[in-house]
């Protein structure tokens, strides 16, 4: 099965994660296209992450670590803010932060306005590393988008921004909703 998937052409691989024609017809064209878009993005995410992991491997960094460094460089978030931005747990962010602190890319600083909060702050080593590396990385990333023209890129960015906002709103409504799990019946007492 896996070997068959690996042998698929790029288009048929993407199609395999789409919808069957009968299912698409029953949903209607617009709904089917929207489901296909979300599925395509879900398939694309890990591929892009793997590509970035390959590019960053020589520095001993991962795509997740680089994303956190980008966030820290521009916002100096707390651990909780970083976890929310990366859609992960505080514990996961803490592990990523610990690795980046050991590598010298990040330091933790107490927030002067809230001593309970710790801010993620990039180091001069981080700044020097990315100043040298960013132009090369940007050129590699641009290769992913070689097939679209500047106007399409502008439209795609706008559309993805709206999808991102929709995903944030959907996640918020899911977490705000009452639990979908049925409540357990109380355990019977043994006599």
KEFI-771720 format. One record per residue (C-alpha): x, y, z; residue number from 1. Coordinates in pm, 1 decimal. Example, Ala and Ser with C-alpha at 12.3 -4.5 7.8 and 13.67 -1.06 7.14 Angstrom:
+----------+----------+----------+-----+
:       px :       py :       pz : pos :
+----------+----------+----------+-----+
:   1230.0 :   -450.0 :    780.0 :   1 :
:   1367.0 :   -106.0 :    714.0 :   2 :
+----------+----------+----------+-----+
//
This chain:
+----------+----------+----------+-----+
:       px :       py :       pz : pos :
+----------+----------+----------+-----+
:      0.0 :      0.0 :      0.0 :   1 :
:    272.0 :    249.7 :     99.7 :   2 :
:    474.4 :    166.5 :   -212.2 :   3 :
:    166.9 :    233.7 :   -427.6 :   4 :
:    120.6 :    572.8 :   -263.8 :   5 :
:    487.4 :    661.1 :   -314.0 :   6 :
:    464.3 :    573.6 :   -684.2 :   7 :
:    168.0 :    805.0 :   -744.2 :   8 :
:    222.4 :   1116.9 :   -949.4 :   9 :
:    212.6 :   1445.6 :   -763.7 :  10 :
:   -136.7 :   1523.9 :   -890.6 :  11 :
:   -278.4 :   1181.1 :   -815.3 :  12 :
:   -123.0 :   1189.8 :   -465.5 :  13 :
:   -300.1 :   1516.8 :   -392.0 :  14 :
:   -618.6 :   1376.8 :   -549.6 :  15 :
:   -595.7 :   1067.8 :   -325.9 :  16 :
:   -643.1 :   1292.2 :    -23.6 :  17 :
:   -932.1 :   1472.3 :   -192.2 :  18 :
:  -1281.2 :   1337.3 :   -242.9 :  19 :
:  -1418.6 :   1065.7 :   -464.6 :  20 :
:  -1625.0 :   1194.4 :   -754.4 :  21 :
:  -1951.2 :   1051.7 :   -616.9 :  22 :
:  -1888.6 :   1198.9 :   -271.7 :  23 :
:  -1799.3 :   1534.8 :   -427.4 :  24 :
:  -2118.2 :   1536.0 :   -636.5 :  25 :
:  -2331.7 :   1458.4 :   -331.9 :  26 :
:  -2173.5 :   1747.8 :   -138.8 :  27 :
:  -2199.6 :   1999.6 :   -418.0 :  28 :
:  -1912.5 :   2168.5 :   -600.7 :  29 :
:  -1841.4 :   2450.6 :   -357.6 :  30 :
:  -1845.2 :   2232.7 :    -45.0 :  31 :
:  -1635.2 :   1966.5 :   -216.7 :  32 :
:  -1375.9 :   2224.7 :   -320.9 :  33 :
:  -1358.3 :   2363.2 :     32.8 :  34 :
:  -1304.6 :   2014.5 :    178.3 :  35 :
:  -1036.5 :   1950.4 :    -85.9 :  36 :
:   -861.5 :   2276.1 :      5.9 :  37 :
:   -843.8 :   2188.4 :    376.6 :  38 :
:   -722.9 :   1836.6 :    299.1 :  39 :
:   -460.4 :   1974.2 :     59.8 :  40 :
:   -334.4 :   2211.7 :    329.1 :  41 :
:   -319.3 :   1927.5 :    582.6 :  42 :
:   -110.6 :   1720.7 :    336.8 :  43 :
:    105.2 :   2020.4 :    243.5 :  44 :
:    192.5 :   2120.0 :    602.9 :  45 :
:    409.4 :   1817.7 :    687.4 :  46 :
:    578.2 :   1832.0 :    346.2 :  47 :
:    680.7 :   2193.8 :    399.2 :  48 :
:    793.6 :   2116.7 :    752.6 :  49 :
:   1008.8 :   1827.4 :    624.7 :  50 :
:   1161.4 :   2056.7 :    361.9 :  51 :
:   1248.1 :   2315.9 :    626.3 :  52 :
:   1383.6 :   2045.9 :    858.9 :  53 :
:   1621.0 :   1938.4 :    579.4 :  54 :
:   1738.2 :   2293.4 :    518.6 :  55 :
:   1799.7 :   2358.1 :    887.9 :  56 :
:   1959.7 :   2023.5 :    976.0 :  57 :
:   2315.1 :   2150.3 :    925.0 :  58 :
:   2258.5 :   2405.1 :   1203.8 :  59 :
:   2102.4 :   2145.6 :   1431.8 :  60 :
:   1766.8 :   2323.2 :   1418.0 :  61 :
:   1418.5 :   2202.5 :   1330.5 :  62 :
:   1137.4 :   2384.1 :   1152.8 :  63 :
:    951.4 :   2407.9 :   1483.9 :  64 :
:   1254.0 :   2562.7 :   1653.8 :  65 :
:   1300.8 :   2810.1 :   1367.6 :  66 :
:    933.6 :   2905.2 :   1385.2 :  67 :
:    962.9 :   2970.3 :   1757.2 :  68 :
:   1276.7 :   3180.5 :   1700.7 :  69 :
:   1092.5 :   3387.1 :   1438.0 :  70 :
:    808.8 :   3443.8 :   1683.2 :  71 :
:   1049.2 :   3533.0 :   1965.4 :  72 :
:   1248.7 :   3769.6 :   1744.1 :  73 :
:    942.5 :   3973.7 :   1655.3 :  74 :
:    725.4 :   3950.1 :   1969.0 :  75 :
:    919.0 :   3824.7 :   2274.6 :  76 :
:    620.9 :   3610.3 :   2379.4 :  77 :
:    570.0 :   3428.6 :   2706.9 :  78 :
:    566.9 :   3048.7 :   2702.8 :  79 :
:    186.5 :   3048.8 :   2706.6 :  80 :
:    165.2 :   3301.6 :   2421.6 :  81 :
:    413.1 :   3098.5 :   2216.6 :  82 :
:    215.2 :   2780.4 :   2279.4 :  83 :
:   -104.0 :   2948.9 :   2159.6 :  84 :
:     67.4 :   3090.0 :   1851.0 :  85 :
:    212.7 :   2750.2 :   1760.6 :  86 :
:   -109.9 :   2563.8 :   1848.2 :  87 :
:     68.9 :   2335.2 :   2089.5 :  88 :
:    107.4 :   2286.8 :   2462.7 :  89 :
:    310.9 :   2496.2 :   2702.7 :  90 :
:    507.8 :   2180.6 :   2789.0 :  91 :
:    599.6 :   2124.6 :   2423.7 :  92 :
:    710.7 :   2485.9 :   2385.9 :  93 :
:    915.4 :   2454.9 :   2705.2 :  94 :
:   1103.8 :   2157.1 :   2555.7 :  95 :
:   1171.8 :   2351.8 :   2235.6 :  96 :
:   1280.9 :   2655.7 :   2438.5 :  97 :
:   1514.9 :   2447.1 :   2655.0 :  98 :
:   1686.1 :   2311.3 :   2342.1 :  99 :
:   1722.7 :   2661.8 :   2195.3 : 100 :
:   1861.8 :   2797.7 :   2523.2 : 101 :
:   2121.6 :   2514.7 :   2528.0 : 102 :
:   2216.8 :   2598.5 :   2167.6 : 103 :
:   2255.1 :   2967.5 :   2256.0 : 104 :
:   1978.6 :   3099.2 :   2027.7 : 105 :
:   1735.7 :   3202.0 :   2300.3 : 106 :
:   1730.3 :   3324.9 :   2657.8 : 107 :
:   1454.3 :   3358.7 :   2912.9 : 108 :
:   1390.6 :   3693.9 :   3079.3 : 109 :
:   1147.4 :   3792.0 :   3351.4 : 110 :
:    878.0 :   4024.9 :   3222.0 : 111 :
:    939.1 :   4361.9 :   3393.5 : 112 :
:    562.1 :   4428.3 :   3404.0 : 113 :
:    461.9 :   4084.6 :   3535.0 : 114 :
:    720.7 :   3897.9 :   3737.9 : 115 :
:    518.9 :   3575.7 :   3703.0 : 116 :
:    572.1 :   3579.4 :   3325.8 : 117 :
:    887.8 :   3476.9 :   3143.9 : 118 :
:    964.7 :   3624.6 :   2801.5 : 119 :
:   1144.0 :   3444.2 :   2517.4 : 120 :
:   1422.7 :   3668.3 :   2387.1 : 121 :
:   1657.2 :   3591.0 :   2100.9 : 122 :
:   2032.0 :   3624.5 :   2148.5 : 123 :
:   2298.2 :   3797.2 :   1938.6 : 124 :
:   2402.8 :   3447.6 :   1820.1 : 125 :
:   2050.9 :   3399.0 :   1682.8 : 126 :
:   2051.1 :   3736.7 :   1508.9 : 127 :
:   2391.1 :   3673.7 :   1349.3 : 128 :
:   2291.6 :   3326.2 :   1237.3 : 129 :
:   1974.5 :   3440.5 :   1060.9 : 130 :
:   2135.7 :   3752.2 :    909.2 : 131 :
:   2373.9 :   3521.6 :    723.6 : 132 :
:   2121.8 :   3247.6 :    653.7 : 133 :
:   1792.6 :   3422.4 :    568.3 : 134 :
:   1876.2 :   3521.2 :    208.1 : 135 :
:   1970.5 :   3159.6 :    126.5 : 136 :
:   1663.2 :   3020.8 :    300.0 : 137 :
:   1431.8 :   3269.5 :    133.9 : 138 :
:   1567.4 :   3166.0 :   -208.3 : 139 :
:   1496.5 :   2798.4 :   -128.8 : 140 :
:   1147.9 :   2875.6 :     -2.2 : 141 :
:   1070.1 :   3076.3 :   -316.0 : 142 :
:   1137.9 :   2763.7 :   -524.1 : 143 :
:    825.0 :   2609.5 :   -369.7 : 144 :
:    620.3 :   2887.4 :   -528.8 : 145 :
:    794.2 :   2895.3 :   -868.8 : 146 :
:    473.1 :   2793.1 :  -1046.9 : 147 :
:    269.5 :   3100.0 :   -954.0 : 148 :
:    301.6 :   3459.0 :  -1070.7 : 149 :
:    322.6 :   3766.1 :   -841.1 : 150 :
:    -50.3 :   3845.9 :   -863.7 : 151 :
:   -141.2 :   3485.9 :   -780.0 : 152 :
:     99.3 :   3496.6 :   -485.3 : 153 :
:    -72.8 :   3808.2 :   -354.7 : 154 :
:   -416.9 :   3648.5 :   -389.8 : 155 :
:   -295.9 :   3321.6 :   -233.4 : 156 :
:   -149.1 :   3505.5 :     64.9 : 157 :
:   -476.7 :   3687.9 :    119.1 : 158 :
:   -677.1 :   3368.1 :     92.4 : 159 :
:   -446.3 :   3174.6 :    325.6 : 160 :
:   -468.9 :   3458.7 :    576.5 : 161 :
:   -846.5 :   3420.4 :    574.2 : 162 :
:   -818.6 :   3041.2 :    607.8 : 163 :
:   -582.5 :   3094.2 :    902.5 : 164 :
:   -834.0 :   3326.1 :   1071.1 : 165 :
:  -1111.3 :   3075.0 :   1005.2 : 166 :
:   -904.4 :   2797.8 :   1161.8 : 167 :
:   -841.2 :   3011.2 :   1470.6 : 168 :
:  -1212.3 :   3089.0 :   1503.0 : 169 :
:  -1307.4 :   2722.8 :   1452.3 : 170 :
:  -1057.4 :   2614.9 :   1718.2 : 171 :
:  -1189.4 :   2878.7 :   1959.5 : 172 :
:  -1549.0 :   2769.7 :   1907.5 : 173 :
:  -1448.1 :   2407.0 :   1957.8 : 174 :
:  -1265.5 :   2476.5 :   2283.8 : 175 :
:  -1546.4 :   2702.0 :   2408.7 : 176 :
:  -1814.8 :   2440.5 :   2338.6 : 177 :
:  -1919.7 :   2198.8 :   2609.7 : 178 :
:  -1738.8 :   1868.4 :   2605.5 : 179 :
:  -1869.2 :   1626.8 :   2346.1 : 180 :
:  -1774.3 :   1331.5 :   2564.0 : 181 :
:  -2060.2 :   1175.0 :   2753.1 : 182 :
:  -2032.2 :   1192.2 :   3128.0 : 183 :
:  -1945.1 :    869.7 :   3301.0 : 184 :
:  -2193.4 :    714.8 :   3532.7 : 185 :
:  -2068.5 :    712.6 :   3889.6 : 186 :
:  -1888.5 :    393.8 :   3985.2 : 187 :
:  -2095.7 :    150.4 :   4185.3 : 188 :
:  -1986.4 :    107.5 :   4540.9 : 189 :
:  -1873.5 :   -237.4 :   4639.0 : 190 :
:  -2039.8 :   -391.2 :   4937.6 : 191 :
+----------+----------+----------+-----+
//
